[in-house]
Amino acid sequence: MRRLIVSEFVTLDGVMQAPGGKDEDRDGGFEHGGWTMPYWHDSIGQSFGAMMQDCDAFLLGRKTYVTHANAFEPLPAGDPFGDMMNAPKKYVVSRTLKEPIWRNTTIIRDNVIESVRALKAQPGKNILTDGSSQLVHALLENDLVDELHLLLYPLTLGSGKRVLPEGLNTTFTLVSATPYPTGVVGLRYARQRS
């Protein structure tokens, strides 16, 4: 069975919202977008690239999908990051998206949990989910997440969308912890199953 990995940028107080850009996600009046930028280090990107070697699919919520599609679809062939992001199959959970806007996309409109279970049962490499807070909450609540890859940033924001849903009661095992020179720590956890 394929493994489903949730990879997120997260603050010390558990916020995942709008890590990359000021206006990326203003839901709820969020004013702190772009909070990861001062902490970037090339070794963070290298770690992401290494994780992508074992992934052949993205599973995303609509907002994250649109943000990614707008950033990566236009990149020309031969752009190393563009090639890495454009190559995998994409599965987007949306009832409102009319047509795919990123190559090699399947839209999941209904029966999301059953569709993800079926996707995990197919042959292939790992499936990666990032951003997509509502989808991540549903995946965690339905015991579909096999690993959490969290980049923990040394700041708090006080408000915003959270990685973990309210009321989730589960256990993870630490697989690895990688400190980066800017104070970020990469944490990799595997879900404990009984």
C-alpha positions in Angstrom: 0.0 0.0 0.0 1.2 3.5 -0.8 2.1 5.8 2.0 0.4 9.2 2.4 2.7 11.9 3.6 1.5 15.3 4.9 4.3 17.8 4.6 3.8 21.2 6.3 5.5 24.4 7.3 4.4 25.1 10.9 5.0 27.6 13.6 5.7 26.7 17.3 2.0 27.4 18.0 0.9 25.0 15.2 -0.1 27.5 12.5 0.3 26.4 8.9 -1.5 29.3 7.1 0.1 31.2 4.2 3.7 30.3 4.8 5.0 31.5 1.4 3.4 34.8 0.6 1.8 37.8 2.2 -1.5 37.4 0.3 -1.4 33.7 -0.2 -4.3 33.0 2.3 -6.2 35.9 4.0 -9.0 33.6 5.3 -10.2 34.8 8.7 -8.3 38.1 8.3 -4.9 36.4 8.5 -2.2 39.1 8.4 1.0 37.1 8.8 1.5 35.6 5.3 5.0 34.9 4.2 6.4 34.0 7.6 8.8 31.3 6.4 10.9 33.6 4.1 13.4 35.0 6.7 14.2 31.4 7.7 14.9 29.9 4.2 18.1 27.8 3.8 19.0 25.8 0.7 19.3 22.6 2.7 15.5 22.9 3.4 15.0 22.7 -0.4 17.4 19.8 -0.7 15.5 17.9 1.9 12.2 18.5 0.1 13.8 17.3 -3.2 15.0 14.1 -1.5 11.5 13.5 -0.2 10.0 14.1 -3.7 12.2 11.3 -5.1 9.9 8.8 -3.5 6.6 10.5 -4.4 4.7 10.2 -7.6 1.4 11.9 -6.7 0.1 15.1 -5.0 -3.2 15.1 -3.1 -4.3 18.7 -2.6 -7.3 20.8 -1.5 -8.5 23.3 -4.1 -6.9 26.4 -2.7 -3.4 24.8 -2.4 -3.9 23.2 -5.8 -4.6 26.5 -7.5 -1.7 28.2 -5.7 0.7 25.4 -6.8 -0.7 25.3 -10.4 -0.3 29.0 -10.9 3.3 28.8 -9.6 4.5 25.6 -11.4 2.5 24.9 -14.5 4.0 27.9 -16.4 7.6 26.9 -15.6 9.4 25.7 -18.8 10.6 22.2 -19.2 14.2 21.9 -17.9 13.5 24.1 -14.8 14.6 21.7 -12.1 12.0 22.7 -9.5 9.3 23.0 -12.1 10.1 19.5 -13.5 10.0 18.0 -10.0 6.6 19.6 -9.2 5.0 19.1 -12.6 5.9 15.5 -13.1 3.7 13.8 -10.4 0.0 13.0 -10.9 -2.2 15.5 -9.2 -5.4 14.7 -7.3 -7.4 17.8 -6.2 -10.4 17.6 -3.9 -12.9 20.2 -5.0 -16.6 20.6 -5.7 -16.2 24.0 -7.4 -13.2 23.5 -9.7 -14.7 23.1 -13.2 -11.6 22.0 -15.1 -8.0 21.1 -14.2 -5.5 24.0 -14.5 -2.4 21.9 -13.8 -1.2 19.0 -16.0 -2.0 15.4 -15.2 -4.8 16.3 -12.8 -7.8 14.2 -11.6 -10.6 16.1 -9.7 -12.1 14.2 -6.7 -15.6 15.7 -6.2 -17.4 13.1 -4.0 -16.6 10.3 -1.6 -13.3 11.9 -0.7 -12.3 9.4 2.0 -13.2 6.4 0.0 -11.3 7.9 -3.1 -8.2 8.4 -1.0 -8.3 4.9 0.4 -8.6 3.6 -3.2 -5.7 5.8 -4.3 -3.5 4.5 -1.5 -4.3 0.9 -2.6 -3.1 1.5 -6.1 0.5 0.6 -7.1 2.9 3.5 -7.0 5.2 5.6 -4.8 4.3 7.9 -1.9 1.5 10.4 -2.1 2.2 13.9 -0.9 -0.2 16.4 0.6 0.9 19.9 1.7 -1.1 23.0 2.7 -4.7 21.9 2.3 -5.8 22.4 5.9 -9.3 21.1 5.6 -8.3 18.1 3.6 -5.4 17.3 6.1 -7.8 17.4 9.0 -10.1 15.0 7.3 -7.2 12.7 6.4 -6.0 12.7 9.9 -9.4 12.1 11.4 -9.9 9.1 9.1 -6.5 7.6 9.9 -5.2 8.0 6.3 -2.0 9.8 7.1 1.1 7.6 7.3 3.7 10.2 8.0 4.0 13.9 9.0 6.9 15.8 7.7 6.9 19.1 9.6 9.2 22.0 9.2 9.0 23.7 12.6 9.8 27.4 12.5 11.0 29.3 15.5 8.2 31.8 15.8 4.6 32.0 17.0 1.7 33.8 15.2 -1.1 33.5 17.7 -3.8 32.8 15.2 -4.3 31.0 11.9 -5.2 27.6 10.4 -3.7 24.7 12.4 -2.0 21.6 11.2 -3.8 19.3 13.6 -7.6 19.3 13.9 -9.3 20.0 17.3 -10.0 16.8 19.2 -7.6 14.5 17.3 -6.3 11.9 19.7 -3.5 9.8 18.1 0.1 8.9 18.5 3.1 9.4 16.2 6.6 8.0 16.5 9.6 10.3 15.8 11.6 9.0 12.8 14.1 11.8 12.5 14.8 15.4 13.5 17.0 17.6 11.3 18.0 21.1 12.5 18.8 23.7 9.9 21.1 26.7 10.3 18.3 29.3 10.4 16.6 27.7 13.4 14.1 25.6 11.5 13.8 21.9 12.6 12.6 19.2 10.2 10.6 16.7 12.1 9.5 13.4 10.5 6.9 11.3 12.3 5.3 8.0 11.5 1.7 7.3 12.6 1.5 4.6 15.2 -1.1 2.0 14.3 -2.6 -0.5 16.8 
